[in-house]
Every structure is written in structure tokens, then in C-alpha cells.
Amino acid sequence: MLQVQAWAHTDVGRQRSHNEDNFVASDELGLYGVADGMGGHAAGEVASQTALESLVEAVQGRIQEFRLLVEENPEKHRKKIVSLMEKAVQHSARSVYQLSQSKASSRGMGTTLSALLTVGNKGVIAHVGDSRVFLLRDGQIMQLTEDHSLVREQLRLGLITEEEAERSPYKNVITRAVGASESVEPDIMVVDLQPEDRFLICSDGLHGYIDDEELGTHLADRNIASIPMRLIDIANHRGGRDNITAVVVTVLEEGAEIPEADATRATQPETFQTPGPPPTPVDDPPRTEITLRMDVLQDIPLFEHMTYDELVHVMSITYLKTYQASEIIFKEGSKGDLLYVLLYGKVGIFQRGRRIDTFNDGEHFGELAVVERVARDITAIAEDNDTQLLTMQRKSLLALLRRNQGLAVKLLWGLMKGIAPRLRGSRSKLVSLLEETEPAPDQT
């Protein structure tokens, strides 16, 4: 027989004004998990909380069945155990999705979900997104979950290298999320539990700053209760750009003495400097961090009707480019095959040396290069520092539209909505010019 106990902590980090992470640590149920929410207007916080509350509710309703299956024959009933956990996750996904549809401020919200259910000598892990579950066993640290992220998918397909993945602006784009649709495809696994096992369940605000080897060193510390706070301190010291959550679970033989558990912060190694006061929180993360968040993209008219899954497909063919003030994006007469979406900044549009338009956040330009292979008839110049543009290449975009007709309709509709005001403006200018150069018709 085994006994399980956990310690957990969450922190807003050093650059966020509110915490969209949530955790559950129920020794009574044997359920432990982390959810990292996404969505504007604090919807991320609501999504992560709803996901965990619904997961707890679903597991509570099935816990006796879990226990009977494990007690009788866990190997024989492995598929049933996996199915029970999947149903619990689907219940969580439906709850978040239905809430997201109930009001405009919740539109587009979703969350990661990584959870461990301990039943007898078995652990059942459910995973969606890029939070992670680690296991420390016999001094070896193992990552049990694989990120559902765009970068991980690009790595798997051999499209980018490990070095490019580290620099990728798509690191925070996940390909699966609880609540993005009415159902989700979770990874479910059943693992054996052994005495002295230690699990770490954490959000990317933690594992993004600490490599596996270092995690293993800290996870092995005898003072278990201090581990979550210590790991959070390290992540904050190294930047703390995101919310940070850590749940540490220890497995012992029944009746074994729980290791010393001093809930205060442990003394840090000499090489570790305790960070000073955090900077004043801001309502949003820095621009370099939010450009690829789905709630930001869904505020752009071109993407506003797309589902989360469709946005992920679009992101897979885009590249982020940054320009400084007065930097030329492309010149009149040059050849090009890129469509540009302005995420942040201002872009001046010129023809024959004269300004003819100015584009701001959320607008797009360069569409003719996608429609036909002709030279540019305008010059585009960035007018703000750190102007950020998403670019889509003609070949990749057309291939995506052929593969996904529903997405094609939404994207083309968004393009038309963006172009329509320009056509109306051009027509008004033409009418004004004609009125200035031509006599009015005789009304007599």
C-alpha cells in the first residue's frame, strides 16, 4: 500500500498583473493538476479554474469505479481506466467551451490541463497543452508528457532545428487546448507508482526557465514542502515573464514517515541571489510576448471568425518580422509573394513618392501578391519602432486554403472586409477629383 501527499504553490510572476494559472492538490481524491489559462478580459483565469473544478467533479463521480478497476486487475482494465479519465477530461472541455460561448468577454478562452490521479499503486496522467508532468525516480528525472505546441510539431516534422525552436516566436502557441472546442484529444497514460517517486506538475512559466537536470536536483530535496516556492523563486529570478505554478507529489509506503516539511522558503545556494522587489505589474505582457497569443489574433478582423484550431493552422505558415521606424518593408516595382498582417505599429503606404494610406494595428496589406504574380505598385515603410508583422507566403497560404475549405471561406471573407473600406475610400477620392476637374452637368 502506498500513501501520497502533495505541496503546491502558484505565483503571478514578475510581469503580469493577474494570474491565469490554477492548480488542484487533493490528497483525499488523489488528484493533482495544473491548468494554464488563455483569453482576454481575465477569461484565462476563468478557463483554468473551470477546467479544474469540472475535472474534480468528474473524477469524484467516477472515483469508486477507478478504485474497483485498479483493485481488481489494473492491467486487465487498463483501457477502461484510460476511458474513464478521458471522459473526465471531456467533461472539463465541454464545461469550458460552453462557458466561452455564453458571453462575448469569454470568447476564445481555453486552458492547458495536466493532471495526475493516484489510485492504489497506479497513476493516471491526463495531458493537454504545454504544461508538463515530470517524474523523479531513482535519482533520474523523466518528462512524462509531450507538449502539444506548434514548435514541437515543427520539430517533429523536421521543419526547424532545436536551435531555431529556442528562438521561435511561436513557443507559446499550443495545438490543443481544453475549451477551444466542445471536445479535445488528451494524452492519457497509466504508470506504476513506486515508493520514493516524486512527481512535478508545472506550467510553462516554470519549465521554460529550468532544464530537466536542474529540476531533478531540486525535486530530490528532503525539504519537500519548500520545493514549489523555491522553483518559483528561481523562475522569477530569471525573468518571471509568465505566471508560475508547481505541484510536487511524493509517494511513500503506507505508514512511512513523511520527510521533514518546513513550509518556509529553503535557504538558497550561495550562487542564487534572491530577487529584489518585482517591477510594477502591467495589464498585458510585453508586445514581444503577446503577438502570437490567440486572444490577440482573434481581435484582428482577418482572423475574428476562426476557431482556435484554425488559428493554429494559420500560425503554422506564418513568420513574424520586426521593423524599426523608417525601415522599408518593400519597394514599389519590387516582386514579392507575401501577405502582411500588422500586429503592432504603424505602416505608411506610398506611391510615386506620395503618401496614399496609413495602416494601423490589425490591418493587412500586400494582398495582390497572393492573387497574381505582379510587381508591387506601392512602397510600404514602418513608421514605429518594433513594428511587428505576420507574413504569409503565397505558396503556403494557397496550399492551406486548398486543404481546409472552411478556413478558406473565413480567411477570404476577412480579406474582403479589410479591402472594402479601402475601395470605398478610393472611390470617394476619385469622385472628389472628378468634381474638381470636370464641370458639373447642366441641371436646366
Secondary structure as a PSIPRED ss2 file (coil, helix, strand):
# PSIPRED VFORMAT (PSIPRED V4.0)

   1 M C   1.000  0.000  0.000
   2 L E   0.000  0.000  1.000
   3 Q E   0.000  0.000  1.000
   4 V E   0.000  0.000  1.000
   5 Q E   0.000  0.000  1.000
   6 A E   0.000  0.000  1.000
   7 W E   0.000  0.000  1.000
   8 A E   0.000  0.000  1.000
   9 H E   0.000  0.000  1.000
  10 T E   0.000  0.000  1.000
  11 D E   0.000  0.000  1.000
  12 V C   1.000  0.000  0.000
  13 G C   1.000  0.000  0.000
  14 R C   1.000  0.000  0.000
  15 Q C   1.000  0.000  0.000
  16 R E   0.000  0.000  1.000
  17 S C   1.000  0.000  0.000
  18 H C   1.000  0.000  0.000
  19 N C   1.000  0.000  0.000
  20 E C   1.000  0.000  0.000
  21 D E   0.000  0.000  1.000
  22 N E   0.000  0.000  1.000
  23 F E   0.000  0.000  1.000
  24 V E   0.000  0.000  1.000
  25 A E   0.000  0.000  1.000
  26 S E   0.000  0.000  1.000
  27 D C   1.000  0.000  0.000
  28 E C   1.000  0.000  0.000
  29 L C   1.000  0.000  0.000
  30 G C   1.000  0.000  0.000
  31 L E   0.000  0.000  1.000
  32 Y E   0.000  0.000  1.000
  33 G E   0.000  0.000  1.000
  34 V E   0.000  0.000  1.000
  35 A E   0.000  0.000  1.000
  36 D E   0.000  0.000  1.000
  37 G E   0.000  0.000  1.000
  38 M E   0.000  0.000  1.000
  39 G C   1.000  0.000  0.000
  40 G C   1.000  0.000  0.000
  41 H C   1.000  0.000  0.000
  42 A C   1.000  0.000  0.000
  43 A H   0.000  1.000  0.000
  44 G H   0.000  1.000  0.000
  45 E H   0.000  1.000  0.000
  46 V H   0.000  1.000  0.000
  47 A H   0.000  1.000  0.000
  48 S H   0.000  1.000  0.000
  49 Q H   0.000  1.000  0.000
  50 T H   0.000  1.000  0.000
  51 A H   0.000  1.000  0.000
  52 L H   0.000  1.000  0.000
  53 E H   0.000  1.000  0.000
  54 S H   0.000  1.000  0.000
  55 L H   0.000  1.000  0.000
  56 V H   0.000  1.000  0.000
  57 E H   0.000  1.000  0.000
  58 A H   0.000  1.000  0.000
  59 V H   0.000  1.000  0.000
  60 Q H   0.000  1.000  0.000
  61 G H   0.000  1.000  0.000
  62 R H   0.000  1.000  0.000
  63 I H   0.000  1.000  0.000
  64 Q H   0.000  1.000  0.000
  65 E H   0.000  1.000  0.000
  66 F H   0.000  1.000  0.000
  67 R H   0.000  1.000  0.000
  68 L H   0.000  1.000  0.000
  69 L H   0.000  1.000  0.000
  70 V H   0.000  1.000  0.000
  71 E H   0.000  1.000  0.000
  72 E H   0.000  1.000  0.000
  73 N C   1.000  0.000  0.000
  74 P C   1.000  0.000  0.000
  75 E C   1.000  0.000  0.000
  76 K C   1.000  0.000  0.000
  77 H C   1.000  0.000  0.000
  78 R H   0.000  1.000  0.000
  79 K H   0.000  1.000  0.000
  80 K H   0.000  1.000  0.000
  81 I H   0.000  1.000  0.000
  82 V H   0.000  1.000  0.000
  83 S H   0.000  1.000  0.000
  84 L H   0.000  1.000  0.000
  85 M H   0.000  1.000  0.000
  86 E H   0.000  1.000  0.000
  87 K H   0.000  1.000  0.000
  88 A H   0.000  1.000  0.000
  89 V H   0.000  1.000  0.000
  90 Q H   0.000  1.000  0.000
  91 H H   0.000  1.000  0.000
  92 S H   0.000  1.000  0.000
  93 A H   0.000  1.000  0.000
  94 R H   0.000  1.000  0.000
  95 S H   0.000  1.000  0.000
  96 V H   0.000  1.000  0.000
  97 Y H   0.000  1.000  0.000
  98 Q H   0.000  1.000  0.000
  99 L H   0.000  1.000  0.000
 100 S H   0.000  1.000  0.000
 101 Q C   1.000  0.000  0.000
 102 S C   1.000  0.000  0.000
 103 K C   1.000  0.000  0.000
 104 A H   0.000  1.000  0.000
 105 S H   0.000  1.000  0.000
 106 S H   0.000  1.000  0.000
 107 R C   1.000  0.000  0.000
 108 G C   1.000  0.000  0.000
 109 M C   1.000  0.000  0.000
 110 G E   0.000  0.000  1.000
 111 T E   0.000  0.000  1.000
 112 T C   1.000  0.000  0.000
 113 L E   0.000  0.000  1.000
 114 S E   0.000  0.000  1.000
 115 A E   0.000  0.000  1.000
 116 L E   0.000  0.000  1.000
 117 L E   0.000  0.000  1.000
 118 T E   0.000  0.000  1.000
 119 V E   0.000  0.000  1.000
 120 G C   1.000  0.000  0.000
 121 N C   1.000  0.000  0.000
 122 K E   0.000  0.000  1.000
 123 G E   0.000  0.000  1.000
 124 V E   0.000  0.000  1.000
 125 I E   0.000  0.000  1.000
 126 A E   0.000  0.000  1.000
 127 H E   0.000  0.000  1.000
 128 V E   0.000  0.000  1.000
 129 G C   1.000  0.000  0.000
 130 D C   1.000  0.000  0.000
 131 S C   1.000  0.000  0.000
 132 R E   0.000  0.000  1.000
 133 V E   0.000  0.000  1.000
 134 F E   0.000  0.000  1.000
 135 L E   0.000  0.000  1.000
 136 L E   0.000  0.000  1.000
 137 R E   0.000  0.000  1.000
 138 D C   1.000  0.000  0.000
 139 G C   1.000  0.000  0.000
 140 Q E   0.000  0.000  1.000
 141 I E   0.000  0.000  1.000
 142 M E   0.000  0.000  1.000
 143 Q E   0.000  0.000  1.000
 144 L C   1.000  0.000  0.000
 145 T C   1.000  0.000  0.000
 146 E C   1.000  0.000  0.000
 147 D C   1.000  0.000  0.000
 148 H C   1.000  0.000  0.000
 149 S E   0.000  0.000  1.000
 150 L H   0.000  1.000  0.000
 151 V H   0.000  1.000  0.000
 152 R H   0.000  1.000  0.000
 153 E H   0.000  1.000  0.000
 154 Q H   0.000  1.000  0.000
 155 L H   0.000  1.000  0.000
 156 R H   0.000  1.000  0.000
 157 L C   1.000  0.000  0.000
 158 G C   1.000  0.000  0.000
 159 L C   1.000  0.000  0.000
 160 I C   1.000  0.000  0.000
 161 T C   1.000  0.000  0.000
 162 E H   0.000  1.000  0.000
 163 E H   0.000  1.000  0.000
 164 E H   0.000  1.000  0.000
 165 A H   0.000  1.000  0.000
 166 E H   0.000  1.000  0.000
 167 R H   0.000  1.000  0.000
 168 S C   1.000  0.000  0.000
 169 P C   1.000  0.000  0.000
 170 Y C   1.000  0.000  0.000
 171 K C   1.000  0.000  0.000
 172 N C   1.000  0.000  0.000
 173 V C   1.000  0.000  0.000
 174 I E   0.000  0.000  1.000
 175 T C   1.000  0.000  0.000
 176 R C   1.000  0.000  0.000
 177 A C   1.000  0.000  0.000
 178 V E   0.000  0.000  1.000
 179 G C   1.000  0.000  0.000
 180 A C   1.000  0.000  0.000
 181 S C   1.000  0.000  0.000
 182 E C   1.000  0.000  0.000
 183 S C   1.000  0.000  0.000
 184 V C   1.000  0.000  0.000
 185 E C   1.000  0.000  0.000
 186 P C   1.000  0.000  0.000
 187 D E   0.000  0.000  1.000
 188 I E   0.000  0.000  1.000
 189 M E   0.000  0.000  1.000
 190 V E   0.000  0.000  1.000
 191 V E   0.000  0.000  1.000
 192 D E   0.000  0.000  1.000
 193 L C   1.000  0.000  0.000
 194 Q C   1.000  0.000  0.000
 195 P C   1.000  0.000  0.000
 196 E C   1.000  0.000  0.000
 197 D C   1.000  0.000  0.000
 198 R E   0.000  0.000  1.000
 199 F E   0.000  0.000  1.000
 200 L E   0.000  0.000  1.000
 201 I E   0.000  0.000  1.000
 202 C E   0.000  0.000  1.000
 203 S C   1.000  0.000  0.000
 204 D H   0.000  1.000  0.000
 205 G H   0.000  1.000  0.000
 206 L H   0.000  1.000  0.000
 207 H H   0.000  1.000  0.000
 208 G C   1.000  0.000  0.000
 209 Y C   1.000  0.000  0.000
 210 I C   1.000  0.000  0.000
 211 D C   1.000  0.000  0.000
 212 D H   0.000  1.000  0.000
 213 E H   0.000  1.000  0.000
 214 E H   0.000  1.000  0.000
 215 L H   0.000  1.000  0.000
 216 G H   0.000  1.000  0.000
 217 T H   0.000  1.000  0.000
 218 H H   0.000  1.000  0.000
 219 L H   0.000  1.000  0.000
 220 A C   1.000  0.000  0.000
 221 D C   1.000  0.000  0.000
 222 R C   1.000  0.000  0.000
 223 N C   1.000  0.000  0.000
 224 I H   0.000  1.000  0.000
 225 A H   0.000  1.000  0.000
 226 S H   0.000  1.000  0.000
 227 I H   0.000  1.000  0.000
 228 P H   0.000  1.000  0.000
 229 M H   0.000  1.000  0.000
 230 R H   0.000  1.000  0.000
 231 L H   0.000  1.000  0.000
 232 I H   0.000  1.000  0.000
 233 D H   0.000  1.000  0.000
 234 I H   0.000  1.000  0.000
 235 A H   0.000  1.000  0.000
 236 N H   0.000  1.000  0.000
 237 H H   0.000  1.000  0.000
 238 R C   1.000  0.000  0.000
 239 G C   1.000  0.000  0.000
 240 G C   1.000  0.000  0.000
 241 R C   1.000  0.000  0.000
 242 D C   1.000  0.000  0.000
 243 N C   1.000  0.000  0.000
 244 I E   0.000  0.000  1.000
 245 T E   0.000  0.000  1.000
 246 A E   0.000  0.000  1.000
 247 V E   0.000  0.000  1.000
 248 V E   0.000  0.000  1.000
 249 V E   0.000  0.000  1.000
 250 T E   0.000  0.000  1.000
 251 V E   0.000  0.000  1.000
 252 L E   0.000  0.000  1.000
 253 E E   0.000  0.000  1.000
 254 E C   1.000  0.000  0.000
 255 G C   1.000  0.000  0.000
 256 A C   1.000  0.000  0.000
 257 E C   1.000  0.000  0.000
 258 I C   1.000  0.000  0.000
 259 P C   1.000  0.000  0.000
 260 E C   1.000  0.000  0.000
 261 A C   1.000  0.000  0.000
 262 D C   1.000  0.000  0.000
 263 A C   1.000  0.000  0.000
 264 T C   1.000  0.000  0.000
 265 R C   1.000  0.000  0.000
 266 A C   1.000  0.000  0.000
 267 T C   1.000  0.000  0.000
 268 Q C   1.000  0.000  0.000
 269 P C   1.000  0.000  0.000
 270 E C   1.000  0.000  0.000
 271 T C   1.000  0.000  0.000
 272 F C   1.000  0.000  0.000
 273 Q C   1.000  0.000  0.000
 274 T C   1.000  0.000  0.000
 275 P C   1.000  0.000  0.000
 276 G C   1.000  0.000  0.000
 277 P C   1.000  0.000  0.000
 278 P C   1.000  0.000  0.000
 279 P C   1.000  0.000  0.000
 280 T C   1.000  0.000  0.000
 281 P C   1.000  0.000  0.000
 282 V E   0.000  0.000  1.000
 283 D C   1.000  0.000  0.000
 284 D C   1.000  0.000  0.000
 285 P C   1.000  0.000  0.000
 286 P C   1.000  0.000  0.000
 287 R H   0.000  1.000  0.000
 288 T H   0.000  1.000  0.000
 289 E H   0.000  1.000  0.000
 290 I H   0.000  1.000  0.000
 291 T C   1.000  0.000  0.000
 292 L C   1.000  0.000  0.000
 293 R C   1.000  0.000  0.000
 294 M H   0.000  1.000  0.000
 295 D H   0.000  1.000  0.000
 296 V H   0.000  1.000  0.000
 297 L H   0.000  1.000  0.000
 298 Q C   1.000  0.000  0.000
 299 D C   1.000  0.000  0.000
 300 I C   1.000  0.000  0.000
 301 P C   1.000  0.000  0.000
 302 L C   1.000  0.000  0.000
 303 F C   1.000  0.000  0.000
 304 E C   1.000  0.000  0.000
 305 H C   1.000  0.000  0.000
 306 M C   1.000  0.000  0.000
 307 T C   1.000  0.000  0.000
 308 Y H   0.000  1.000  0.000
 309 D H   0.000  1.000  0.000
 310 E H   0.000  1.000  0.000
 311 L H   0.000  1.000  0.000
 312 V H   0.000  1.000  0.000
 313 H H   0.000  1.000  0.000
 314 V H   0.000  1.000  0.000
 315 M H   0.000  1.000  0.000
 316 S C   1.000  0.000  0.000
 317 I C   1.000  0.000  0.000
 318 T E   0.000  0.000  1.000
 319 Y E   0.000  0.000  1.000
 320 L E   0.000  0.000  1.000
 321 K E   0.000  0.000  1.000
 322 T E   0.000  0.000  1.000
 323 Y E   0.000  0.000  1.000
 324 Q C   1.000  0.000  0.000
 325 A C   1.000  0.000  0.000
 326 S C   1.000  0.000  0.000
 327 E C   1.000  0.000  0.000
 328 I E   0.000  0.000  1.000
 329 I E   0.000  0.000  1.000
 330 F E   0.000  0.000  1.000
 331 K C   1.000  0.000  0.000
 332 E C   1.000  0.000  0.000
 333 G C   1.000  0.000  0.000
 334 S C   1.000  0.000  0.000
 335 K C   1.000  0.000  0.000
 336 G C   1.000  0.000  0.000
 337 D C   1.000  0.000  0.000
 338 L E   0.000  0.000  1.000
 339 L E   0.000  0.000  1.000
 340 Y E   0.000  0.000  1.000
 341 V E   0.000  0.000  1.000
 342 L E   0.000  0.000  1.000
 343 L E   0.000  0.000  1.000
 344 Y E   0.000  0.000  1.000
 345 G C   1.000  0.000  0.000
 346 K C   1.000  0.000  0.000
 347 V E   0.000  0.000  1.000
 348 G E   0.000  0.000  1.000
 349 I E   0.000  0.000  1.000
 350 F E   0.000  0.000  1.000
 351 Q E   0.000  0.000  1.000
 352 R C   1.000  0.000  0.000
 353 G C   1.000  0.000  0.000
 354 R E   0.000  0.000  1.000
 355 R E   0.000  0.000  1.000
 356 I E   0.000  0.000  1.000
 357 D E   0.000  0.000  1.000
 358 T E   0.000  0.000  1.000
 359 F E   0.000  0.000  1.000
 360 N C   1.000  0.000  0.000
 361 D C   1.000  0.000  0.000
 362 G C   1.000  0.000  0.000
 363 E C   1.000  0.000  0.000
 364 H E   0.000  0.000  1.000
 365 F E   0.000  0.000  1.000
 366 G C   1.000  0.000  0.000
 367 E C   1.000  0.000  0.000
 368 L H   0.000  1.000  0.000
 369 A H   0.000  1.000  0.000
 370 V H   0.000  1.000  0.000
 371 V H   0.000  1.000  0.000
 372 E C   1.000  0.000  0.000
 373 R C   1.000  0.000  0.000
 374 V C   1.000  0.000  0.000
 375 A C   1.000  0.000  0.000
 376 R C   1.000  0.000  0.000
 377 D C   1.000  0.000  0.000
 378 I C   1.000  0.000  0.000
 379 T E   0.000  0.000  1.000
 380 A E   0.000  0.000  1.000
 381 I E   0.000  0.000  1.000
 382 A E   0.000  0.000  1.000
 383 E C   1.000  0.000  0.000
 384 D C   1.000  0.000  0.000
 385 N C   1.000  0.000  0.000
 386 D C   1.000  0.000  0.000
 387 T E   0.000  0.000  1.000
 388 Q E   0.000  0.000  1.000
 389 L E   0.000  0.000  1.000
 390 L E   0.000  0.000  1.000
 391 T E   0.000  0.000  1.000
 392 M E   0.000  0.000  1.000
 393 Q E   0.000  0.000  1.000
 394 R H   0.000  1.000  0.000
 395 K H   0.000  1.000  0.000
 396 S H   0.000  1.000  0.000
 397 L H   0.000  1.000  0.000
 398 L H   0.000  1.000  0.000
 399 A H   0.000  1.000  0.000
 400 L H   0.000  1.000  0.000
 401 L H   0.000  1.000  0.000
 402 R H   0.000  1.000  0.000
 403 R H   0.000  1.000  0.000
 404 N C   1.000  0.000  0.000
 405 Q H   0.000  1.000  0.000
 406 G H   0.000  1.000  0.000
 407 L H   0.000  1.000  0.000
 408 A H   0.000  1.000  0.000
 409 V H   0.000  1.000  0.000
 410 K H   0.000  1.000  0.000
 411 L H   0.000  1.000  0.000
 412 L H   0.000  1.000  0.000
 413 W H   0.000  1.000  0.000
 414 G H   0.000  1.000  0.000
 415 L H   0.000  1.000  0.000
 416 M H   0.000  1.000  0.000
 417 K H   0.000  1.000  0.000
 418 G H   0.000  1.000  0.000
 419 I H   0.000  1.000  0.000
 420 A H   0.000  1.000  0.000
 421 P H   0.000  1.000  0.000
 422 R H   0.000  1.000  0.000
 423 L H   0.000  1.000  0.000
 424 R H   0.000  1.000  0.000
 425 G H   0.000  1.000  0.000
 426 S H   0.000  1.000  0.000
 427 R H   0.000  1.000  0.000
 428 S H   0.000  1.000  0.000
 429 K H   0.000  1.000  0.000
 430 L H   0.000  1.000  0.000
 431 V H   0.000  1.000  0.000
 432 S H   0.000  1.000  0.000
 433 L H   0.000  1.000  0.000
 434 L H   0.000  1.000  0.000
 435 E H   0.000  1.000  0.000
 436 E H   0.000  1.000  0.000
 437 T H   0.000  1.000  0.000
 438 E C   1.000  0.000  0.000
 439 P C   1.000  0.000  0.000
 440 A C   1.000  0.000  0.000
 441 P C   1.000  0.000  0.000
 442 D C   1.000  0.000  0.000
 443 Q C   1.000  0.000  0.000
 444 T C   1.000  0.000  0.000
